[in-house]
């Protein structure tokens, strides 16, 4: 029975979270809390589904709850109690579940390998044609396109083109570099990489597709927020406009890298020029507590099942 509770929770959260988080004003006012809320939602959904599967494969308690009728039917069908048709039905369900798991695993391996290969090739290119500039704390690449971006991986590297150095003022360059360092400090490449895996593995899941788009937006807002703590917002805004409007035959930015011109440009400019009011301390604490509680709901269900047998009232497999 705990499995059905967990699946119901995951279903409700999957259906309601995309709209609720996309429309919530506090997400815009506090991107860091928004990022945490999206990942708490993903963690809650995935752990709830995993917990449901485990509870059905290895339930802890036995009872005669009506909800266990489906479980008993599956057990009897697998044992041949309903003949060939029953066994085929159970085998079909098992194959579908195994197929989804294999697909997710294969997709994850392919995406990770492809991204790693792209990063390695780009790092080799940077080693050959780039030069480390200690004054800027970045790798400079000769290219007419004004660009700045972060190359993820174990040794995160901020890259700046000569086009950006020529087109931007000293204050604008400092703001752009602070933006990219905020991405590196926040491990935003990992945050985006994780949700990209989910969206690739399950392309029809609205939750994962929405989370991918919203997290790409929120990490840019968060990096802007960190950068403008020590640099004038107008400097970063001007740099964004300069880099976005400049034209060149090709862009040097690595696919999948976290670039300074990423996200919704107009939203970022509006937020830089007209910052939203900050959330109060009490408001931030309340939202943070709610986000943490959301991520822990599946674990609470599982622990509660140990003390309330009725929550997991299904006979063990083979009984």
LINJOHU-V942778 format. One record per helix or strand. SS is the DSSP state (@ for helix, = for strand). FROM is the first residue (numbers start at 1). LEN is the number of residues. Records with the same first field share a line. If there is no record, write none. Layout:
BEGIN
SS: FROM-LEN, FROM-LEN
END
This chain:
BEGIN
@: 2-22, 25-5, 31-27, 66-13, 83-47, 162-6, 170-16, 188-14, 206-22, 233-13, 265-9, 281-27, 309-4
=: 61-1, 130-4, 138-4, 148-4, 157-5, 258-2, 313-1
END
